[in-house]
Each structure stands twice: as C-alpha cells, then as structure tokens.
Amino acid sequence: MITDGILLVFQGLINIILSPLSIINISVDFISNITPVTQFLQIVAYILPWSNLMPLITLIITLSLFRIAVSLVKLVVEFIPFM
C-alpha cells in the first residue's frame, strides 16, 4: 500500500508535468497484442508458491542493495582526500 501511494504521487507529478501535452493522444493497445504472454504469466503466478519464494527474493534483493551501499561508501571514502 505504501508503494502504491508513492507511485500514485509520482504519477500525479508526471501528469501535472505532461498536462500541456494532453492535446497529443497516443493510444496503443499493447494488451490485446500480447494476450498469450499475459496468459502464460497468469499461469506461472498461479503455480509458483509465492509464500515460500518471497523470503528468498527479499534476501537476494537486500543483499544486493547492501553490496551496492557498501561499494558506494567505499567509492566516496576513496575520493575524500586524507592528510
């Protein structure tokens, strides 16, 4: 719910920024063109045990973010001149 709220705020900001371009109406219906793909994804999402996979996915994402944060800290420390 929190991420939905954040995304709604970003969508509102983008809508405000792009409101002068409302004259241009580009309408492309991607969903009707990729029906087999969406059906396949629905079947995969139904079959996979998300309750068992979410802790693993969360662990992988947090470890990746931790590694990125450590590398950024190392990069900043290398740029700081010490006397």
KADA-V453928 format. One line per field, one symbol per residue. ss: DSSP state (2 for helix, 1 for strand, 0 for the rest). phi: phi as a letter, one per 30 degrees, with the letter a starting at -180 (. if undefined). psi: psi as a letter, one per 30 degrees, with the letter a starting at -180 (. if undefined). A space follows every 10 residues. Layout:
ss->???
phi->???
psi->???
This chain:
ss->0222222222 2222222022 2220000002 2220222222 2222222002 2222222222 2222222222 2222222220 000
phi->.ddddddddd dddddddcdd cdddccbbcd dddceddddd dddddddddd dddddddddd dddddddddd dddddddddd dcc
psi->eeeeeeeeee eeeeeeegef gfekjjjkje effheeeeee eeeefeekie fffeeeeeee eeeeeeeeee eeeeeeeefk kk.
